Amino acid sequence: MLKGNTKKNVKDILDFLVEHEYPNVLSKKNLMNPTEATFKDVLKFIIKDWYPGFECSRLHNDVSALLQDLGYPYPIKDAYFKPVGSPLSWPFSFRSTRIFCVI
């Protein structure tokens, strides 16, 4: 079961994707257990919505730099982006992705 903050983060991300017409089919279940490819696609879509010039060569480096520029208050480790489908990475993945949805 997802904890309260994680549930809210997932809901906010899904709401953003629906509102901004994300072109792929994505359910809450898919987002709660994303593949690495799905996570990257969703994150790139969200970032490009508010920063159309975003180019991503190395996801973890590029996203980490953006989060730090935005004043994200937590340390960002490259390892957070590698095991995306792991339950241990979900809270960070959702929290860091949500920040782009609520800017």
matplotlib code that plots the C-alpha trace (Angstrom):
import matplotlib.pyplot as plt

x = [0.0, 1.3, 1.7, -0.3, 2.3, 3.1, -0.6, -0.9, 2.2, 0.9, -2.6, -1.0, 1.2, -1.8, -3.9, -1.2, -0.8, -4.5, -4.8, -1.9, -3.0, -0.2, -0.3, 0.2, -2.2, -1.2, -3.1, -2.5, -1.4, 1.2, 2.5, 2.8, 5.0, 6.7, 9.2, 12.3, 11.2, 7.7, 9.2, 11.6, 8.9, 6.5, 9.3, 10.4, 6.8, 6.2, 9.5, 9.0, 5.6, 7.1, 10.6, 10.1, 13.8, 14.7, 17.1, 17.9, 21.1, 21.6, 18.4, 19.8, 22.3, 19.9, 17.0, 19.2, 20.5, 17.0, 15.8, 18.8, 18.2, 14.6, 15.8, 14.8, 15.6, 16.8, 20.1, 19.8, 21.8, 22.3, 21.2, 17.6, 17.1, 18.5, 16.1, 13.0, 10.7, 12.0, 9.6, 12.4, 12.8, 9.1, 8.8, 11.7, 10.6, 7.1, 8.2, 10.8, 8.5, 5.6, 7.7, 7.6, 3.8, 3.1, 5.5]
y = [0.0, 3.5, 6.0, 9.2, 11.5, 9.0, 8.6, 12.4, 12.6, 9.9, 11.6, 15.0, 13.5, 11.7, 14.8, 16.8, 14.2, 14.1, 17.9, 18.3, 15.5, 13.0, 11.1, 7.6, 5.5, 5.4, 4.2, 4.7, 1.1, 1.6, 4.7, 3.0, 0.4, 2.1, 0.6, 2.7, 3.7, 4.8, 6.8, 8.6, 9.3, 10.7, 12.8, 14.2, 15.0, 16.9, 18.8, 19.8, 21.2, 24.0, 24.0, 23.3, 23.5, 20.7, 18.3, 15.1, 13.3, 11.7, 11.7, 11.6, 14.4, 16.7, 16.2, 16.5, 19.8, 21.1, 20.1, 21.7, 24.9, 24.9, 24.6, 21.0, 20.5, 16.9, 15.3, 13.8, 10.7, 9.1, 5.8, 7.2, 7.1, 3.6, 1.2, 3.1, 0.1, -0.7, 0.0, 1.7, 4.3, 5.1, 7.8, 9.8, 9.2, 10.5, 13.3, 14.6, 14.2, 15.9, 19.1, 19.7, 19.3, 21.9, 24.6]
z = [0.0, -0.9, 1.9, 1.9, 0.4, -2.3, -3.2, -3.4, -5.6, -8.0, -8.1, -8.9, -11.6, -13.2, -13.0, -14.8, -17.5, -18.2, -18.1, -20.5, -22.8, -22.3, -25.6, -24.2, -22.1, -18.5, -15.5, -11.8, -11.7, -14.5, -12.8, -9.4, -11.0, -13.9, -16.2, -16.7, -20.2, -18.9, -16.1, -18.4, -21.0, -18.3, -16.8, -20.1, -21.1, -17.8, -18.0, -21.6, -20.8, -18.8, -20.4, -24.1, -24.9, -22.5, -24.1, -22.2, -22.9, -19.5, -17.6, -14.1, -14.7, -16.5, -14.1, -11.1, -12.4, -13.0, -9.5, -7.9, -9.9, -8.6, -5.0, -4.5, -0.8, -0.9, -2.1, -5.5, -6.2, -9.6, -8.1, -7.6, -11.4, -12.0, -10.2, -11.3, -10.9, -7.4, -4.6, -2.7, -5.5, -5.8, -3.1, -4.5, -8.1, -7.4, -5.2, -7.7, -10.7, -8.8, -8.3, -12.0, -12.0, -9.4, -10.6]

ax = plt.figure().add_subplot(projection="3d")
ax.plot(x, y, z, "-o")
ax.set_aspect("equal")
plt.show()
